[in-house]
């Protein structure tokens, strides 16, 4: 599909090369506003949002993050093991939810009836989530 056919109705103006100016105001997450990051250098009074009742609260303090990222190198992009860093981010932000397991990449389009029957047998014996037959 060509890029010209990939536009969604009403959004073509975003990609209009004839536009000479665009406006965008970055807004940091209220979670980050609760840190000591120097947002005021680029957006004066930006921390007022952090005082709002609906502001996100970090699940861990700076000491927790310092311990979990000990040995990491943040002096430039791509200096850390991305899998390890993603795991730290997950553990620090997802409140005890299980880390996603990798997909097997199996082609499940073949023998659907047998696969679904097998999954139903497993479900009946182990109480795993049901597989919906499309």
Secondary structure, DSSP 8 states (H G I E B T S, - for coil): --GGG---TT-GGGG-TT-----------HHHHTS---GGGTSTTGGGGGGSTT----SS-HHHHHHHTTT---SSTT-S-HHHHHHHHHHHHSTT-----------TTTTHHHHHHHHHHHHHHH--------
